[in-house]
Amino acid sequence: MSQPPGQQPPQGGFGAPQDPEQGVQGPPAQPPQAPPSPQPGYGYPQGPGPYNPGPGPYGQQPGPYNSPPGPYGQQPGPYNSPPGPYGQQPGPYGGYPPQQFPGAPVPPPGGGGAGGGVGGKNFLRSTPGIVTAAAVALLLIGGGAWFALGSGDGDGDAKPTAGRSEGADPNASESVDQGDGTGGGREEQDDLNAGRKDGESKVLWLQTNDVDLPRNGSDVYGPWFVGDTVVKAMYRQVVGYSAVDGRKKWTLPLPAEVCSAPAAPTADGKIVIGVKDGTTDKSLCNQLQMVDLTTGKGGWKKEVVESGVFDILTDITLTISGDTVTAARTGNSNAYRVSDGKDLFARLPGECQPYAFAGGARLIAAESCPTGDYETTQNQIQELDPASGAARWTYKLAKDWEVDKVYSVDPLVISAKNDDKKSWSVFALNANGTLRSEIAGGKDKFAPRCGGGFVVFGSNLEGCVGVAADAGTFYMSTEPDTSGTAARTNEVIAFSLDTGKAKWRAKAPAGRQMTPLRMEGGKVLVYLDPTYDKGGAVATVAATGGAPTMLQRHPASTAQIENSFYSAKLAYVDGRFFVTSGRVSASNDEEEMKKSTMMAFGE
């Protein structure tokens, strides 16, 4: 197949469609940036389900479209299902399952949870109608159920007593339940450290659900960390807990359900969440509420004003960069100052408009451009000034390639997909927006895990683990080997951001899977998942490769609990490791109140 006019493939990775013998290719770069000779790349991430394509223009091989299950088998269905492991993300558009190379994609698998959203860039061309979900308006706000463990001597005698937060006017969002730390839960204290062995870390505390949720359950937003406080939002409340012992510090009741939240707060611990404007299934996600995560007090409130008849506010995605929070959805976006709620910018100059952002050290916009062709999409990437929205540079993708995730903003590493060509690509851009490299994935199968709630009209670009990056290297975990003595063992592969080529491979311990979380002290911080006879672990891998160095080994006696969190979110902060459920749901109220929602490990 010939290449698109004016587009040339980048060196060392993926370009425009090539002859099948040349292998799977990815998005081409801008003409001035690319030499003409690509190296074989890799295909689009797969999910479960039967799909048997013939060989395509990217050199893909036919075969059943059944990617192997995650570390502990297939995730459960979206709602009212038993908890699942750390494999695939749940829910409709619940993020990518382990990647399959080569192969062809189908839309992401079903269920809500903390997985990534479907890219809303051109969703209207393929989805007739608006997807809505039934909501149940009944809510009982309860005290946090927690199990704080003793000093590790195995005879913890503290017994939590039941308690409930004080009633509050749901419209008075600044009222704060400071919490007395008593919480509620089981009548007898579970001593989760009783079976701890030498060399294993302690279970610091375990939270169980205390909120009566709607029939279909609720997504969990966060956790966010400010000092010694860990905060999460679920359903109609935001709650801060002590990171040390899990005791509730404060509760902020909300008038309706939380529907969106950024991946991270500002440097001074402020965040802006999205709240629905009512309690029916027709309610919009258009109310913004600033929250001080240190005190639990609500700040300014603001409505995202509809911009034209095609501004769909059933979904928004929120991103923070500096003192700016952006609210994005298909075709429209707004930016506000976090500190006081002031409007900063909305529609950008020109026809291309953002549908999603990635934040942090830089504000990166994924934008959709009109093509005049119902069947063709055109995306571009811009870095924006967070205060004004002014573009610092623009990188235009080839037609029909869409920005899917941002794995890192500094350095900038992008995941893009082409649904029509059934291909997936990862590439890096320089600080000035020019192409730096494309990652040459070869025949390996990769398994990034990406968070974010259920999104139809928009896209979540942030929240991925299984990937990490430093100034010169990009790190990504593979799927586990499913054969022989190495079964269930995976690797982390380091790629040069200058050439896109693999630099080294680090294998996980036998029978374990290793997931990069981020960089720490110049090393790759990784999580080793629990097995039937081993607890999880936190380790580092040197920037030069080699075997992982253990920082924290979790008790084997609590491995089953550690592995029970649905669509688990993982965080290592100040020497403590936190596992948090990405969604809470159950088949009945009694089971719902027994769900483990957060667990902390430490020394």
HUKA-V976251 format. One record per residue. RES is the residue in one small letter. PHI is phi in radians with two decimals (999 if undefined). D_FIRST is the distance of its C-alpha to the first C-alpha in Angstrom with 1 decimal. Layout:
# HUKA-V976251
res=RES phi=PHI d_first=D_FIRST
res=RES phi=PHI d_first=D_FIRST
This chain:
# HUKA-V976251
res=m phi=999 d_first=0.0
res=s phi=-1.32 d_first=3.8
res=q phi=-1.49 d_first=6.6
res=p phi=-1.04 d_first=9.3
res=p phi=-1.00 d_first=12.1
res=g phi=1.36 d_first=14.8
res=q phi=-2.09 d_first=13.3
res=q phi=-2.23 d_first=13.1
res=p phi=-1.25 d_first=13.0
res=p phi=-1.37 d_first=16.6
res=q phi=-1.25 d_first=18.4
res=g phi=1.35 d_first=19.3
res=g phi=-2.85 d_first=17.3
res=f phi=-2.25 d_first=14.3
res=g phi=-2.30 d_first=11.7
res=a phi=-1.22 d_first=8.7
res=p phi=-0.95 d_first=5.9
res=q phi=-2.12 d_first=5.6
res=d phi=-0.99 d_first=6.1
res=p phi=-0.92 d_first=8.7
res=e phi=-1.20 d_first=11.5
res=q phi=-1.48 d_first=11.2
res=g phi=1.71 d_first=12.4
res=v phi=-1.24 d_first=12.4
res=q phi=-2.10 d_first=11.6
res=g phi=-2.20 d_first=13.5
res=p phi=-1.27 d_first=14.2
res=p phi=-1.28 d_first=13.7
res=a phi=-1.61 d_first=17.0
res=q phi=-1.20 d_first=18.5
res=p phi=-0.92 d_first=17.9
res=p phi=-1.21 d_first=21.3
res=q phi=-1.81 d_first=21.2
res=a phi=-2.19 d_first=18.3
res=p phi=-1.20 d_first=18.0
res=p phi=-1.51 d_first=14.7
res=s phi=-1.97 d_first=14.7
res=p phi=-1.42 d_first=14.2
res=q phi=-1.75 d_first=16.1
res=p phi=-1.01 d_first=15.3
res=g phi=-1.94 d_first=16.3
res=y phi=-2.59 d_first=17.3
res=g phi=-1.61 d_first=16.8
res=y phi=-1.37 d_first=18.6
res=p phi=-1.14 d_first=22.3
res=q phi=-1.90 d_first=23.7
res=g phi=-2.32 d_first=26.9
res=p phi=-1.27 d_first=29.0
res=g phi=2.17 d_first=28.5
res=p phi=-1.35 d_first=27.0
res=y phi=-2.73 d_first=23.3
res=n phi=-2.33 d_first=21.6
res=p phi=-1.34 d_first=17.8
res=g phi=-1.44 d_first=16.1
res=p phi=-1.04 d_first=13.4
res=g phi=-1.87 d_first=10.5
res=p phi=-1.15 d_first=7.0
res=y phi=-1.77 d_first=9.3
res=g phi=1.29 d_first=11.4
res=q phi=-1.33 d_first=14.1
res=q phi=-1.72 d_first=16.9
res=p phi=-1.22 d_first=18.8
res=g phi=2.73 d_first=22.3
res=p phi=-1.14 d_first=24.9
res=y phi=-1.59 d_first=24.2
res=n phi=-2.27 d_first=27.6
res=s phi=-1.20 d_first=27.8
res=p phi=-1.11 d_first=31.2
res=p phi=-1.15 d_first=34.0
res=g phi=-1.23 d_first=35.2
res=p phi=-0.90 d_first=38.0
res=y phi=-2.15 d_first=40.6
res=g phi=1.60 d_first=38.6
res=q phi=-1.29 d_first=37.0
res=q phi=-1.18 d_first=38.1
res=p phi=-1.28 d_first=40.3
res=g phi=-1.13 d_first=39.6
res=p phi=-1.16 d_first=39.7
res=y phi=-2.33 d_first=43.3
res=n phi=0.92 d_first=46.6
res=s phi=-2.14 d_first=45.2
res=p phi=-1.14 d_first=46.6
res=p phi=-1.16 d_first=45.3
res=g phi=-2.16 d_first=42.4
res=p phi=-1.57 d_first=41.6
res=y phi=-1.71 d_first=39.2
res=g phi=-1.36 d_first=36.1
res=q phi=-1.36 d_first=33.9
res=q phi=-1.41 d_first=34.8
res=p phi=-1.54 d_first=36.5
res=g phi=1.54 d_first=36.2
res=p phi=-1.06 d_first=33.8
res=y phi=0.99 d_first=30.9
res=g phi=-1.58 d_first=33.0
res=g phi=1.60 d_first=30.7
res=y phi=-1.47 d_first=28.3
res=p phi=-1.31 d_first=29.5
res=p phi=-0.91 d_first=28.9
res=q phi=-1.36 d_first=25.3
res=q phi=-2.15 d_first=23.3
res=f phi=-2.27 d_first=20.8
res=p phi=-1.43 d_first=18.5
res=g phi=2.80 d_first=18.5
res=a phi=-2.07 d_first=17.8
res=p phi=-1.61 d_first=20.1
res=v phi=-2.18 d_first=22.5
res=p phi=-0.98 d_first=24.7
res=p phi=-0.95 d_first=27.2
res=p phi=-1.22 d_first=30.2
res=g phi=-1.40 d_first=33.4
res=g phi=2.03 d_first=36.6
res=g phi=-1.36 d_first=38.0
res=g phi=1.02 d_first=39.1
res=a phi=-1.76 d_first=37.9
res=g phi=-1.47 d_first=34.2
res=g phi=-1.28 d_first=31.5
res=g phi=-1.45 d_first=30.9
res=v phi=-1.26 d_first=28.0
res=g phi=-1.10 d_first=26.1
res=g phi=-1.56 d_first=27.7
res=k phi=-1.04 d_first=25.3
res=n phi=-2.32 d_first=24.1
res=f phi=-1.09 d_first=26.2
res=l phi=-1.14 d_first=27.8
res=r phi=-1.33 d_first=24.7
res=s phi=-2.09 d_first=24.7
res=t phi=-2.21 d_first=28.4
res=p phi=-1.34 d_first=30.9
res=g phi=1.89 d_first=34.1
res=i phi=-1.89 d_first=35.6
res=v phi=-1.47 d_first=36.2
res=t phi=-2.23 d_first=39.8
res=a phi=-2.16 d_first=41.9
res=a phi=-1.20 d_first=45.6
res=a phi=-2.09 d_first=47.9
res=v phi=-1.88 d_first=51.4
res=a phi=-1.50 d_first=53.8
res=l phi=-1.27 d_first=56.5
res=l phi=-2.52 d_first=56.8
res=l phi=-2.12 d_first=59.4
res=i phi=-1.56 d_first=59.1
res=g phi=-1.99 d_first=60.6
res=g phi=-1.30 d_first=61.6
res=g phi=-1.24 d_first=59.2
res=a phi=-1.49 d_first=59.6
res=w phi=-2.55 d_first=59.6
res=f phi=-2.28 d_first=60.9
res=a phi=-1.54 d_first=61.9
res=l phi=-1.55 d_first=62.6
res=g phi=-1.27 d_first=65.6
res=s phi=-1.34 d_first=65.8
res=g phi=1.80 d_first=64.5
res=d phi=-1.52 d_first=67.8
res=g phi=1.46 d_first=66.8
res=d phi=-2.15 d_first=69.6
res=g phi=-0.89 d_first=68.2
res=d phi=-2.00 d_first=70.7
res=a phi=-1.26 d_first=69.3
res=k phi=-2.13 d_first=68.9
res=p phi=-1.18 d_first=66.9
res=t phi=-1.96 d_first=68.7
res=a phi=-1.24 d_first=67.2
res=g phi=-2.78 d_first=66.7
res=r phi=-2.32 d_first=64.9
res=s phi=-1.22 d_first=63.9
res=e phi=-1.20 d_first=66.2
res=g phi=-1.10 d_first=65.3
res=a phi=-2.51 d_first=63.8
res=d phi=-1.11 d_first=63.1
res=p phi=-1.11 d_first=59.4
res=n phi=-1.55 d_first=59.2
res=a phi=-1.64 d_first=60.9
res=s phi=-1.23 d_first=57.9
res=e phi=-1.47 d_first=60.0
res=s phi=-1.21 d_first=62.4
res=v phi=-2.26 d_first=61.8
res=d phi=-1.47 d_first=63.0
res=q phi=-1.21 d_first=63.9
res=g phi=1.33 d_first=64.2
res=d phi=-1.79 d_first=67.1
res=g phi=1.40 d_first=64.8
res=t phi=-1.34 d_first=66.5
res=g phi=1.11 d_first=63.5
res=g phi=-2.59 d_first=63.7
res=g phi=2.71 d_first=62.6
res=r phi=-1.20 d_first=64.2
res=e phi=-1.27 d_first=67.9
res=e phi=-2.06 d_first=67.7
res=q phi=-1.22 d_first=65.9
res=d phi=-1.44 d_first=63.3
res=d phi=-1.61 d_first=63.8
res=l phi=-1.34 d_first=60.2
res=n phi=-1.72 d_first=61.4
res=a phi=-1.06 d_first=63.9
res=g phi=-1.71 d_first=61.6
res=r phi=-1.20 d_first=60.3
res=k phi=-1.83 d_first=60.5
res=d phi=-0.99 d_first=61.1
res=g phi=1.56 d_first=58.1
res=e phi=-1.66 d_first=56.6
res=s phi=-1.30 d_first=56.3
res=k phi=-1.59 d_first=58.1
res=v phi=-1.47 d_first=56.9
res=l phi=-1.34 d_first=58.1
res=w phi=-2.95 d_first=57.8
res=l phi=-2.39 d_first=56.0
res=q phi=-1.72 d_first=55.5
res=t phi=-2.09 d_first=55.4
res=n phi=-1.11 d_first=54.5
res=d phi=-2.28 d_first=57.4
res=v phi=-1.94 d_first=55.8
res=d phi=-1.31 d_first=56.0
res=l phi=-1.75 d_first=52.4
res=p phi=-1.09 d_first=50.9
res=r phi=-0.94 d_first=50.0
res=n phi=-1.60 d_first=46.4
res=g phi=1.41 d_first=47.3
res=s phi=-2.65 d_first=46.1
res=d phi=-1.23 d_first=43.5
res=v phi=-1.99 d_first=45.0
res=y phi=-1.86 d_first=44.1
res=g phi=1.72 d_first=44.9
res=p phi=-1.35 d_first=46.6
res=w phi=-2.10 d_first=47.4
res=f phi=-2.13 d_first=49.9
res=v phi=-2.37 d_first=52.6
res=g phi=1.04 d_first=55.4
res=d phi=-1.73 d_first=56.8
res=t phi=-1.98 d_first=55.4
res=v phi=-1.99 d_first=52.4
res=v phi=-2.17 d_first=51.3
res=k phi=-2.49 d_first=49.3
res=a phi=-2.13 d_first=48.9
res=m phi=-2.67 d_first=48.9
res=y phi=1.00 d_first=49.6
res=r phi=-2.07 d_first=52.4
res=q phi=-2.76 d_first=53.5
res=v phi=-2.07 d_first=52.7
res=v phi=-2.28 d_first=54.7
res=g phi=-1.89 d_first=55.5
res=y phi=-2.13 d_first=56.8
res=s phi=-1.24 d_first=58.4
res=a phi=-1.21 d_first=55.9
res=v phi=-1.37 d_first=59.0
res=d phi=-2.26 d_first=60.4
res=g phi=1.39 d_first=58.3
res=r phi=-1.18 d_first=61.2
res=k phi=-1.23 d_first=60.2
res=k phi=-1.67 d_first=60.9
res=w phi=-2.78 d_first=60.1
res=t phi=-2.34 d_first=58.5
res=l phi=-1.96 d_first=57.1
res=p phi=-1.22 d_first=57.1
res=l phi=-2.19 d_first=54.7
res=p phi=-1.30 d_first=55.1
res=a phi=-2.68 d_first=51.9
res=e phi=-1.31 d_first=49.0
res=v phi=-1.17 d_first=46.9
res=c phi=-2.20 d_first=43.3
res=s phi=-2.89 d_first=41.6
res=a phi=-2.83 d_first=42.4
res=p phi=-1.24 d_first=40.9
res=a phi=-1.25 d_first=40.0
res=a phi=-2.56 d_first=42.8
res=p phi=-1.47 d_first=45.9
res=t phi=-1.27 d_first=47.0
res=a phi=-1.10 d_first=48.7
res=d phi=-1.73 d_first=52.1
res=g phi=1.43 d_first=51.3
res=k phi=-1.80 d_first=50.5
res=i phi=-2.49 d_first=47.8
res=v phi=-2.15 d_first=46.8
res=i phi=-1.91 d_first=46.1
res=g phi=-1.69 d_first=44.9
res=v phi=-2.22 d_first=47.5
res=k phi=-1.18 d_first=47.2
res=d phi=-1.56 d_first=49.4
res=g phi=-3.05 d_first=51.1
res=t phi=-2.11 d_first=51.4
res=t phi=-1.84 d_first=49.8
res=d phi=-1.28 d_first=46.4
res=k phi=-1.77 d_first=45.7
res=s phi=-1.15 d_first=46.6
res=l phi=-1.70 d_first=44.2
res=c phi=-1.65 d_first=43.2
res=n phi=-2.32 d_first=44.6
res=q phi=-1.85 d_first=47.7
res=l phi=-1.79 d_first=47.6
res=q phi=-2.33 d_first=50.3
res=m phi=-1.42 d_first=50.9
res=v phi=-2.32 d_first=52.5
res=d phi=-1.52 d_first=54.4
res=l phi=-1.26 d_first=53.5
res=t phi=-1.34 d_first=56.6
res=t phi=-1.76 d_first=59.1
res=g phi=1.41 d_first=57.3
res=k phi=-1.57 d_first=58.3
res=g phi=-1.43 d_first=56.2
res=g phi=-1.87 d_first=55.7
res=w phi=-1.20 d_first=54.3
res=k phi=-2.18 d_first=52.6
res=k phi=-2.75 d_first=50.2
res=e phi=-1.69 d_first=48.3
res=v phi=-1.33 d_first=44.7
res=v phi=-1.37 d_first=45.1
res=e phi=-1.10 d_first=42.7
res=s phi=-2.04 d_first=40.7
res=g phi=1.58 d_first=40.1
res=v phi=-1.24 d_first=39.6
res=f phi=-1.73 d_first=36.1
res=d phi=-1.49 d_first=37.3
res=i phi=-1.68 d_first=37.2
res=l phi=-1.89 d_first=39.6
res=t phi=-1.23 d_first=39.6
res=d phi=-2.35 d_first=37.6
res=i phi=-2.37 d_first=37.7
res=t phi=-2.07 d_first=36.7
res=l phi=-1.94 d_first=39.1
res=t phi=-2.46 d_first=38.5
res=i phi=-2.02 d_first=41.2
res=s phi=-2.42 d_first=40.8
res=g phi=1.09 d_first=44.2
res=d phi=-1.77 d_first=46.5
res=t phi=-2.05 d_first=43.6
res=v phi=-2.07 d_first=42.4
res=t phi=-1.88 d_first=39.4
res=a phi=-2.09 d_first=39.0
res=a phi=-2.01 d_first=35.5
res=r phi=-2.77 d_first=34.0
res=t phi=-1.04 d_first=31.2
res=g phi=1.51 d_first=31.4
res=n phi=-2.55 d_first=34.7
res=s phi=-2.76 d_first=36.5
res=n phi=-2.41 d_first=39.9
res=a phi=-2.27 d_first=41.5
res=y phi=-2.33 d_first=45.1
res=r phi=-1.45 d_first=47.5
res=v phi=-1.11 d_first=48.3
res=s phi=-1.14 d_first=51.8
res=d phi=-2.40 d_first=53.0
res=g phi=1.43 d_first=50.3
res=k phi=-1.10 d_first=50.0
res=d phi=-1.15 d_first=47.0
res=l phi=-1.87 d_first=44.8
res=f phi=-2.82 d_first=41.7
res=a phi=-2.33 d_first=39.7
res=r phi=-1.10 d_first=37.0
res=l phi=-1.51 d_first=35.2
res=p phi=-1.06 d_first=34.9
res=g phi=1.62 d_first=31.8
res=e phi=-1.52 d_first=29.6
res=c phi=-1.35 d_first=27.8
res=q phi=-2.28 d_first=30.1
res=p phi=-1.17 d_first=30.5
res=y phi=-2.02 d_first=30.1
res=a phi=-2.90 d_first=31.1
res=f phi=-2.32 d_first=32.7
res=a phi=-2.14 d_first=33.3
res=g phi=-2.16 d_first=36.7
res=g phi=1.88 d_first=39.2
res=a phi=-1.15 d_first=39.4
res=r phi=-2.39 d_first=36.8
res=l phi=-1.83 d_first=35.7
res=i phi=-1.90 d_first=31.9
res=a phi=-1.91 d_first=30.5
res=a phi=-1.71 d_first=27.2
res=e phi=-2.18 d_first=26.7
res=s phi=-1.89 d_first=24.9
res=c phi=-2.05 d_first=24.2
res=p phi=-1.18 d_first=24.3
res=t phi=-2.10 d_first=21.3
res=g phi=1.34 d_first=22.9
res=d phi=-2.24 d_first=20.3
res=y phi=-1.04 d_first=21.6
res=e phi=-1.67 d_first=18.3
res=t phi=-2.04 d_first=17.0
res=t phi=-2.00 d_first=18.6
res=q phi=-2.43 d_first=19.2
res=n phi=-1.95 d_first=21.2
res=q phi=-2.50 d_first=23.1
res=i phi=-2.06 d_first=25.6
res=q phi=-2.33 d_first=29.0
res=e phi=-1.67 d_first=32.2
res=l phi=-1.93 d_first=35.1
res=d phi=-1.24 d_first=38.8
res=p phi=-1.06 d_first=40.4
res=a phi=-1.47 d_first=43.5
res=s phi=-2.09 d_first=42.0
res=g phi=1.46 d_first=38.3
res=a phi=-1.15 d_first=37.5
res=a phi=-1.37 d_first=34.0
res=r phi=-1.59 d_first=34.1
res=w phi=-2.90 d_first=30.4
res=t phi=-2.35 d_first=27.1
res=y phi=-2.16 d_first=23.7
res=k phi=-1.73 d_first=20.9
res=l phi=-1.45 d_first=17.9
res=a phi=-1.16 d_first=14.4
res=k phi=-1.04 d_first=14.4
res=d phi=1.28 d_first=14.8
res=w phi=-1.77 d_first=16.1
res=e phi=-2.16 d_first=19.8
res=v phi=-1.18 d_first=22.6
res=d phi=-1.91 d_first=24.1
res=k phi=-2.53 d_first=26.9
res=v phi=-1.99 d_first=28.6
res=y phi=-1.36 d_first=29.9
res=s phi=-2.76 d_first=32.0
res=v phi=-1.68 d_first=33.0
res=d phi=-2.61 d_first=34.7
res=p phi=-1.22 d_first=32.7
res=l phi=-1.52 d_first=29.8
res=v phi=-2.19 d_first=27.4
res=i phi=-2.03 d_first=24.9
res=s phi=-1.87 d_first=23.1
res=a phi=-2.32 d_first=20.1
res=k phi=-2.41 d_first=18.1
res=n phi=-2.27 d_first=15.2
res=d phi=-1.14 d_first=16.6
res=d phi=-1.14 d_first=13.8
res=k phi=-1.66 d_first=11.4
res=k phi=0.98 d_first=14.6
res=s phi=-2.34 d_first=14.7
res=w phi=-2.38 d_first=17.6
res=s phi=-2.48 d_first=18.3
res=v phi=-2.16 d_first=21.5
res=f phi=-2.50 d_first=22.0
res=a phi=-2.03 d_first=25.1
res=l phi=-2.01 d_first=26.2
res=n phi=-1.27 d_first=29.1
res=a phi=-1.10 d_first=32.2
res=n phi=-1.68 d_first=31.1
res=g phi=1.51 d_first=27.8
res=t phi=-1.52 d_first=25.6
res=l phi=-1.16 d_first=23.1
res=r phi=-1.74 d_first=25.2
res=s phi=-2.97 d_first=22.9
res=e phi=-2.03 d_first=20.5
res=i phi=-1.29 d_first=22.1
res=a phi=-1.56 d_first=20.8
res=g phi=-1.35 d_first=21.7
res=g phi=1.06 d_first=20.8
res=k phi=-1.72 d_first=21.9
res=d phi=-1.23 d_first=24.8
res=k phi=-1.87 d_first=25.4
res=f phi=-1.97 d_first=26.7
res=a phi=-2.42 d_first=29.3
res=p phi=-1.18 d_first=29.9
res=r phi=-2.08 d_first=32.4
res=c phi=-2.08 d_first=32.4
res=g phi=-1.66 d_first=35.3
res=g phi=2.07 d_first=35.9
res=g phi=-1.40 d_first=37.3
res=f phi=-1.23 d_first=36.0
res=v phi=-2.25 d_first=34.0
res=v phi=-1.80 d_first=32.4
res=f phi=-1.78 d_first=32.2
res=g phi=2.74 d_first=31.2
res=s phi=-2.80 d_first=30.1
res=n phi=-1.64 d_first=31.9
res=l phi=-1.65 d_first=30.3
res=e phi=-1.84 d_first=33.3
res=g phi=1.56 d_first=35.3
res=c phi=-1.70 d_first=33.2
res=v phi=-2.07 d_first=34.9
res=g phi=1.54 d_first=33.4
res=v phi=-2.44 d_first=32.1
res=a phi=-2.78 d_first=34.1
res=a phi=-2.65 d_first=33.7
res=d phi=-2.10 d_first=36.0
res=a phi=-0.99 d_first=35.7
res=g phi=-2.10 d_first=33.6
res=t phi=-2.45 d_first=32.3
res=f phi=-2.01 d_first=30.5
res=y phi=-2.05 d_first=31.8
res=m phi=-2.52 d_first=30.2
res=s phi=-1.51 d_first=31.7
res=t phi=-1.68 d_first=30.1
res=e phi=-1.15 d_first=30.7
res=p phi=-1.24 d_first=33.8
res=d phi=-1.18 d_first=33.8
res=t phi=-1.93 d_first=34.9
res=s phi=-2.29 d_first=36.2
res=g phi=1.11 d_first=39.3
res=t phi=-1.25 d_first=41.8
res=a phi=-1.58 d_first=39.2
res=a phi=-0.93 d_first=38.6
res=r phi=1.28 d_first=38.2
res=t phi=-1.76 d_first=37.9
res=n phi=-2.09 d_first=35.1
res=e phi=-2.36 d_first=34.3
res=v phi=-1.94 d_first=33.7
res=i phi=-1.92 d_first=31.1
res=a phi=-1.75 d_first=31.5
res=f phi=-2.04 d_first=28.6
res=s phi=-1.21 d_first=29.2
res=l phi=-1.33 d_first=28.3
res=d phi=-1.54 d_first=28.0
res=t phi=-2.00 d_first=25.5
res=g phi=1.42 d_first=24.1
res=k phi=-1.56 d_first=25.3
res=a phi=-1.17 d_first=27.8
res=k phi=-1.75 d_first=31.4
res=w phi=-2.82 d_first=33.4
res=r phi=-2.26 d_first=33.7
res=a phi=-2.05 d_first=36.9
res=k phi=-1.58 d_first=37.8
res=a phi=-1.22 d_first=39.9
res=p phi=-0.98 d_first=43.2
res=a phi=-0.92 d_first=43.1
res=g phi=1.36 d_first=42.5
res=r phi=-2.06 d_first=41.6
res=q phi=-2.05 d_first=38.7
res=m phi=-2.06 d_first=38.4
res=t phi=-2.08 d_first=37.0
res=p phi=-1.09 d_first=36.9
res=l phi=-1.85 d_first=38.6
res=r phi=-3.08 d_first=38.8
res=m phi=-1.62 d_first=40.2
res=e phi=-2.55 d_first=44.0
res=g phi=1.03 d_first=46.0
res=g phi=1.35 d_first=43.1
res=k phi=-2.10 d_first=42.2
res=v phi=-1.52 d_first=39.8
res=l phi=-1.44 d_first=41.8
res=v phi=-2.24 d_first=40.8
res=y phi=-1.99 d_first=42.1
res=l phi=-1.76 d_first=42.7
res=d phi=-1.21 d_first=42.8
res=p phi=-1.27 d_first=45.9
res=t phi=-2.10 d_first=46.3
res=y phi=-1.14 d_first=48.9
res=d phi=-2.17 d_first=51.4
res=k phi=-2.40 d_first=50.3
res=g phi=-1.33 d_first=50.1
res=g phi=-1.15 d_first=47.3
res=a phi=-2.68 d_first=47.4
res=v phi=-1.99 d_first=46.4
res=a phi=-2.56 d_first=45.5
res=t phi=-2.19 d_first=43.9
res=v phi=-2.08 d_first=41.6
res=a phi=-1.06 d_first=42.1
res=a phi=-1.11 d_first=39.5
res=t phi=-1.73 d_first=39.5
res=g phi=1.67 d_first=38.9
res=g phi=1.85 d_first=41.4
res=a phi=-1.24 d_first=43.2
res=p phi=-1.19 d_first=43.8
res=t phi=-1.78 d_first=47.3
res=m phi=-1.26 d_first=49.0
res=l phi=-1.84 d_first=50.4
res=q phi=-2.70 d_first=51.4
res=r phi=-1.93 d_first=51.7
res=h phi=-1.53 d_first=52.3
res=p phi=-1.04 d_first=54.9
res=a phi=-1.14 d_first=53.9
res=s phi=-1.17 d_first=56.5
res=t phi=-1.98 d_first=54.4
res=a phi=-1.04 d_first=50.9
res=q phi=-1.13 d_first=50.8
res=i phi=-1.18 d_first=51.5
res=e phi=-1.02 d_first=49.0
res=n phi=-1.59 d_first=46.3
res=s phi=-1.66 d_first=47.3
res=f phi=-1.32 d_first=45.8
res=y phi=-1.32 d_first=43.2
res=s phi=0.86 d_first=40.0
res=a phi=-1.06 d_first=41.9
res=k phi=-1.83 d_first=41.8
res=l phi=-2.08 d_first=42.8
res=a phi=-2.61 d_first=44.7
res=y phi=-2.11 d_first=46.8
res=v phi=-2.37 d_first=49.2
res=d phi=0.92 d_first=52.4
res=g phi=1.41 d_first=52.7
res=r phi=-1.96 d_first=52.3
res=f phi=-1.94 d_first=49.4
res=f phi=-2.11 d_first=48.7
res=v phi=-2.02 d_first=46.9
res=t phi=-2.24 d_first=46.5
res=s phi=-1.16 d_first=45.3
res=g phi=-1.50 d_first=42.4
res=r phi=-2.73 d_first=43.8
res=v phi=-2.09 d_first=47.2
res=s phi=-2.79 d_first=47.7
res=a phi=-2.76 d_first=49.8
res=s phi=-1.43 d_first=51.0
res=n phi=-2.69 d_first=54.5
res=d phi=-1.10 d_first=56.5
res=e phi=-1.11 d_first=58.3
res=e phi=-1.17 d_first=55.2
res=e phi=-1.03 d_first=53.6
res=m phi=-1.35 d_first=56.5
res=k phi=-1.77 d_first=56.1
res=k phi=-1.17 d_first=52.5
res=s phi=-1.26 d_first=52.1
res=t phi=-2.01 d_first=50.4
res=m phi=-2.74 d_first=50.8
res=m phi=-2.43 d_first=52.0
res=a phi=-2.19 d_first=53.0
res=f phi=-2.12 d_first=53.7
res=g phi=-3.01 d_first=55.5
res=e phi=-1.73 d_first=58.3
